[in-house]
Amino acid sequence: MSYKKIIKGKKGQEEIVGFALIIIIVAVVLLFLLSFSLKSSEKEEVESTEVSSFLQASLQYTTECETDSGGSGNSGKLSLQDLIFECIDGGLCKDTDETGEKDSCEALNSTWEGIVEESWNVGSDRPVKGYNLLIEENSNILLNISRGNATGNSKGGLNSLPDDVKVVLRVYS
């Protein structure tokens, strides 16, 4: 009789070991799925037609800066796109609101800040939590304007201009 008890004991131990292995395998699979789902949701950027349209329209905005050459054909007043290239060339512009000349990069910065500030209202109680506007030429940063918090979800737009100039806007929600 002692022989039968030993066989029953071994059979019970084998079942417990098998059950423990199944639980370990299921736990490893669940951990893998959990880590995969967390990795994919860290940063989600969606290309947005709203942001791309905003960038395209903003580049056509006529600024208060004038040059003697008459850049865009609007009585010498420059569009934001023309002002970007004027900044790259290191030029000066006449500000029609003020007397004297102004650095084109300063004018570019103040004009973009005003447009973005008025267009994308940032706040913790608003849909837009923050934004980042970046203008670069051949990997040289001409302008970098940020406001608010950079969250995990963003929608963005990119405009490529001649001479390897890129205008990128990310709006965080």
C-alpha positions as CSV (number, residue, x, y, z in Angstrom):
1,M,0.0,0.0,0.0
2,S,2.8,2.4,0.6
3,Y,3.8,1.9,-3.1
4,K,0.3,3.2,-4.2
5,K,0.6,6.3,-2.0
6,I,4.0,7.2,-3.5
7,I,2.6,6.9,-7.0
8,K,-0.4,9.1,-6.1
9,G,1.9,11.7,-4.5
10,K,4.1,11.9,-7.6
11,K,1.1,12.3,-9.9
12,G,-0.2,15.2,-7.8
13,Q,3.2,16.9,-7.8
14,E,3.4,16.5,-11.6
15,E,0.0,18.2,-12.0
16,I,1.0,21.1,-9.8
17,V,4.3,21.6,-11.7
18,G,2.4,21.6,-15.0
19,F,-0.2,24.1,-13.7
20,A,2.6,26.4,-12.4
21,L,4.3,26.3,-15.8
22,I,1.0,27.3,-17.6
23,I,0.6,30.2,-15.2
24,I,4.2,31.4,-15.8
25,I,3.8,31.2,-19.6
26,V,0.5,33.2,-19.4
27,A,2.2,35.8,-17.2
28,V,5.1,36.2,-19.6
29,V,2.7,36.6,-22.6
30,L,0.7,39.2,-20.7
31,L,3.8,41.2,-19.7
32,F,5.0,41.2,-23.3
33,L,1.6,42.5,-24.5
34,L,1.5,45.1,-21.8
35,S,5.0,46.4,-22.6
36,F,4.2,46.5,-26.3
37,S,1.0,48.5,-25.8
38,L,2.8,51.0,-23.5
39,K,5.6,51.5,-26.0
40,S,3.3,52.3,-28.9
41,S,1.3,54.9,-27.0
42,E,4.3,57.0,-25.8
43,K,4.3,59.5,-28.6
44,E,1.6,59.7,-31.2
45,E,1.9,62.3,-33.9
46,V,-0.8,62.6,-36.5
47,E,-0.2,64.6,-39.6
48,S,-3.0,67.1,-39.6
49,T,-4.5,69.0,-42.5
50,E,-5.6,71.7,-40.0
51,V,-2.0,72.3,-39.0
52,S,-0.7,72.0,-42.5
53,S,-3.3,74.5,-43.8
54,F,-2.4,76.9,-41.0
55,L,1.2,76.8,-42.0
56,Q,0.5,77.3,-45.6
57,A,-1.8,80.3,-44.9
58,S,0.7,81.8,-42.4
59,L,3.5,81.7,-44.9
60,Q,1.4,83.9,-47.2
61,Y,0.7,86.5,-44.4
62,T,1.9,90.0,-45.4
63,T,4.1,91.4,-42.7
64,E,4.8,95.1,-41.8
65,C,8.4,94.7,-43.1
66,E,9.4,96.4,-46.4
67,T,12.4,96.1,-48.5
68,D,13.6,98.4,-51.2
69,S,13.5,95.5,-53.7
70,G,9.7,94.9,-53.3
71,G,10.2,91.2,-52.6
72,S,6.6,89.9,-53.0
73,G,5.2,92.6,-55.2
74,N,3.0,94.1,-52.4
75,S,4.4,97.6,-52.3
76,G,7.7,96.2,-51.0
77,K,6.0,94.5,-48.0
78,L,7.2,90.9,-47.4
79,S,5.2,87.8,-46.8
80,L,6.4,85.6,-44.0
81,Q,7.9,83.2,-46.5
82,D,9.9,86.1,-48.1
83,L,10.9,87.3,-44.6
84,I,12.3,83.8,-43.8
85,F,14.6,84.2,-46.8
86,E,15.4,87.8,-45.9
87,C,16.5,86.5,-42.4
88,I,18.7,83.8,-44.0
89,D,20.4,86.5,-46.1
90,G,20.9,88.6,-42.9
91,G,19.0,91.5,-44.3
92,L,17.2,94.5,-42.7
93,C,13.7,95.6,-43.3
94,K,11.8,98.9,-42.8
95,D,9.0,98.5,-40.3
96,T,6.0,100.5,-41.5
97,D,4.8,100.8,-37.8
98,E,8.1,102.2,-36.6
99,T,10.7,104.5,-38.0
100,G,14.1,103.0,-39.0
101,E,15.2,99.6,-39.9
102,K,14.8,96.4,-38.1
103,D,16.6,93.1,-38.2
104,S,14.6,90.7,-40.4
105,C,15.1,87.8,-38.0
106,E,13.7,89.9,-35.1
107,A,10.7,90.8,-37.3
108,L,10.3,87.1,-38.3
109,N,10.3,86.0,-34.7
110,S,7.8,88.7,-33.4
111,T,5.5,88.1,-36.3
112,W,5.4,84.3,-36.0
113,E,4.9,84.6,-32.2
114,G,1.9,86.9,-32.7
115,I,0.3,84.6,-35.3
116,V,0.8,81.4,-33.4
117,E,-0.2,82.9,-30.0
118,E,-3.5,84.2,-31.5
119,S,-4.3,81.0,-33.4
120,W,-3.5,78.3,-30.9
121,N,-4.9,79.1,-27.5
122,V,-2.9,77.1,-25.0
123,G,-4.1,76.1,-21.5
124,S,-4.7,73.2,-19.2
125,D,-8.4,73.6,-19.7
126,R,-8.2,73.9,-23.5
127,P,-7.9,71.2,-26.2
128,V,-4.4,72.6,-27.1
129,K,-1.9,71.9,-24.3
130,G,1.1,73.3,-26.1
131,Y,2.9,73.9,-29.5
132,N,6.3,74.0,-31.0
133,L,7.2,75.9,-34.2
134,L,10.5,75.2,-35.7
135,I,12.1,76.8,-38.8
136,E,15.4,75.4,-40.0
137,E,17.6,75.8,-43.0
138,N,20.1,73.0,-43.7
139,S,19.8,71.8,-40.1
140,N,20.5,75.3,-38.7
141,I,17.7,76.5,-36.5
142,L,16.4,80.0,-37.5
143,L,13.4,80.1,-35.2
144,N,12.1,77.9,-32.3
145,I,9.0,79.0,-30.5
146,S,7.5,76.8,-27.8
147,R,4.6,77.3,-25.4
148,G,2.8,75.1,-23.0
149,N,3.4,71.4,-22.4
150,A,4.6,68.8,-24.9
151,T,2.2,65.8,-24.3
152,G,2.2,62.4,-25.7
153,N,-0.3,63.2,-28.4
154,S,0.4,65.7,-31.1
155,K,-0.7,66.7,-34.6
156,G,1.8,68.3,-36.9
157,G,2.4,69.9,-40.2
158,L,5.5,70.4,-42.3
159,N,6.2,72.8,-45.1
160,S,9.3,72.4,-47.2
161,L,10.5,75.6,-48.9
162,P,13.2,76.1,-51.5
163,D,16.9,76.0,-50.4
164,D,16.2,73.2,-47.9
165,V,14.2,75.3,-45.5
166,K,11.6,73.5,-43.4
167,V,8.8,74.9,-41.3
168,V,7.5,72.4,-38.8
169,L,4.6,73.0,-36.3
170,R,3.5,70.5,-33.7
171,V,0.4,71.1,-31.7
172,Y,0.0,69.0,-28.5
173,S,-3.3,67.9,-27.2
